[in-house]
Amino acid sequence: MAPAALAIVHTMQGRLRLRLLAPDEPQGLVEAVRGLPGVTDCRWNPRTRGLLVLYDPGENTPDAIIQAVASHAGVTVPDPGRDPGVREETVAAAITSSVGELNARVTQATRGRLDLGVLVPLALTAWAVRELLRPGIAPLSWSSALWYAHGLFRDYALRERS
């Protein structure tokens, strides 16, 4: 299955953000979308290849706007009924998944005694102590590391163990 050339970044009542894989705005897309019933604003961001559409939910629906954009741009739309095993993954989801897998391997290797929620704050604490012991202390670096170590430990390690 070929990837869709149109991605739905987010949708909420009255607001829709789409991403087109096309490098440039399709000719007349913003004007065409602004001409749809209920659309109050439409903006193209060439840097993100994103289309932001603001609309009146009483006059139009996200699905109708998405179909109009796809039709005008000549692109495909992700099929909401596609095989659940096929998943489009964002960068954030890929990072989260990778870190989760790494955490599972660390936990398995240490027989459940350690995980990244403990190791990362310990590493940051060790770095902060090293910075404190070095001549010519740079106050921001060691204090920042210690602050992050404390916050990570408090927010993740302690919460999961309670």
BAKOLVO-252461 format. One record per residue (C-alpha): y, x, z. Coordinates in steps of 0.02 Angstrom, whole numbers, padded with zeros to 5 digits, always signed. Layout:
# residues N
YXZ ...
***
This chain:
# residues 162
+00000+00000+00000 +00169+00072-00051 +00301+00077+00085 +00433-00057+00078 +00600-00002+00009 +00688-00113+00135 +00666-00098+00323 +00725-00219+00455 +00806-00109+00588 +00850-00251+00704 +00890-00434+00703 +00971-00542+00834 +01060-00707+00822 +01210-00683+00709 +01176-00499+00672 +01056-00413+00554 +01038-00227+00515 +00936-00171+00366 +00895+00001+00296 +00872+00032+00111 +00776+00183+00049 +00892+00192-00101 +01011+00342-00090 +01162+00239-00142 +01221+00062-00112 +01150-00050-00248 +01294-00104-00361 +01385-00255-00289 +01266-00279-00142 +01400-00297-00008 +01498-00423-00112 +01340-00522-00152 +01290-00531+00032 +01466-00578+00085 +01454-00723-00038 +01302-00796+00050 +01330-00953+00154 +01376-00915+00334 +01397-00727+00310 +01557-00674+00400 +01547-00487+00367 +01440-00360+00279 +01458-00170+00286 +01365-00029+00200 +01345+00140+00286 +01302+00273+00157 +01256+00400+00291 +01117+00293+00365 +01086+00191+00208 +01111+00042+00323 +01175-00131+00289 +01251-00227+00434 +01265-00414+00409 +01357-00530+00529 +01324-00714+00499 +01336-00887+00573 +01158-00933+00631 +01198-01117+00601 +01225-01086+00417 +01098-00952+00371 +00940-00865+00432 +00888-00682+00437 +00742-00717+00319 +00856-00794+00188 +00978-00648+00200 +00837-00521+00190 +00765-00607+00036 +00936-00611-00046 +00964-00425-00011 +00792-00380-00077 +00818-00486-00232 +00989-00414-00269 +00936-00233-00235 +00771-00252-00328 +00669-00187-00181 +00518-00246-00084 +00521-00322+00089 +00397-00278+00227 +00264-00414+00231 +00264-00492+00406 +00085-00549+00377 +00019-00378+00329 -00133-00299+00409 -00090-00262+00592 -00182-00096+00574 -00048-00039+00452 +00107+00005+00552 +00273+00076+00499 +00321+00204+00629 +00498+00253+00675 +00544+00427+00733 +00561+00365+00912 +00389+00284+00906 +00313+00442+00833 +00390+00550+00970 +00337+00428+01106 +00161+00423+01036 +00149+00613+01024 +00214+00641+01200 +00095+00507+01264 -00052+00596+01182 +00004+00764+01253 +00021+00685+01425 -00156+00614+01412 -00224+00787+01364 -00132+00872+01509 -00194+00740+01631 -00373+00759+01567 -00365+00950+01573 -00304+00947+01754 -00429+00812+01802 -00290+00691+01844 -00199+00807+01964 -00049+00841+01851 +00040+00754+01709 +00202+00781+01613 +00295+00675+01741 +00261+00814+01867 +00254+00967+01754 +00420+00941+01664 +00522+00925+01825 +00428+01075+01898 +00469+01178+01744 +00652+01127+01754 +00654+01169+01939 +00578+01340+01904 +00709+01370+01770 +00848+01320+01891 +00780+01439+02025 +00768+01579+01896 +00948+01548+01844 +01002+01553+02028 +00918+01721+02055 +00992+01802+01901 +01157+01894+01914 +01304+01808+01831 +01253+01630+01867 +01311+01503+01741 +01341+01354+01858 +01313+01218+01731 +01143+01275+01668 +01047+01290+01832 +01131+01141+01912 +01097+01033+01759 +00915+01086+01758 +00897+01046+01942 +00983+00878+01919 +00869+00832+01774 +00715+00889+01870 +00765+00780+02016 +00800+00630+01905 +00640+00645+01806 +00534+00665+01962 +00621+00520+02049 +00615+00403+01899 +00441+00440+01833 +00326+00535+01949 +00370+00444+02110 +00378+00272+02028 +00205+00290+01948 +00125+00348+02110 +00197+00209+02219 
***
